[in-house]
Amino acid sequence: MFVKANNNRICKLAFDAFGGVMENKPYIDMRELADLLCLSYNTVRTYHSKKSALIPPACKKAGRPLWKRSDVMDWVENRTQAM
């Protein structure tokens, strides 16, 4: 497990970060993605608007960007293995 302090909060960049309530949710929103990646909401919003490769690609559901939980898990795993 990788734990990182960011902006006076503790973030977990590990699969158990998807546990609990999120485990049953097939999609996560921008705020949940920001918390998971230990980034601010504004940073994720900027990366998303610029189609940056620094966050996983989103899909549109009900007119807003959402990320498929399994895709985010795969993206995190691939980036972790590359390091």
GIWOPE-V231444 format. One record per pair of residues at least 12 apart in sequence whose ideal C-beta (glycine too) atoms are under 8 Angstrom apart, sorted by the first residue. I is the first residue (numbers start at 1). J is the second residue. D is the distance in whole Angstrom. If there is no record, write none. Layout:
[[I & J & D] [I & J & D]]
//
This chain:
[[1 & 14 & 4] [1 & 16 & 7] [2 & 14 & 6] [2 & 80 & 8] [4 & 38 & 5] [6 & 38 & 4] [6 & 39 & 8] [7 & 40 & 7] [11 & 35 & 6] [11 & 36 & 7] [11 & 37 & 8] [11 & 38 & 4] [12 & 36 & 8] [13 & 36 & 7] [13 & 37 & 7] [13 & 38 & 6] [13 & 76 & 7] [13 & 80 & 8] [15 & 73 & 6] [15 & 76 & 8] [15 & 77 & 8] [17 & 36 & 5] [18 & 36 & 8] [18 & 69 & 6] [18 & 72 & 8] [18 & 73 & 6] [22 & 69 & 7] [25 & 69 & 6] [26 & 68 & 7] [26 & 69 & 6] [26 & 70 & 8] [27 & 61 & 6] [27 & 66 & 4] [27 & 67 & 7] [27 & 68 & 6] [27 & 69 & 6] [28 & 66 & 7] [28 & 67 & 5] [28 & 69 & 6] [28 & 72 & 7] [29 & 64 & 7] [29 & 65 & 8] [29 & 66 & 6] [29 & 67 & 8] [30 & 44 & 5] [30 & 45 & 6] [30 & 48 & 7] [30 & 65 & 6] [33 & 55 & 7] [33 & 56 & 8] [33 & 67 & 5] [33 & 72 & 7] [36 & 72 & 7] [36 & 76 & 8] [37 & 55 & 7] [37 & 76 & 8] [39 & 55 & 8] [48 & 65 & 6] [56 & 71 & 6] [56 & 72 & 5] [56 & 75 & 4] [57 & 71 & 8]]
//
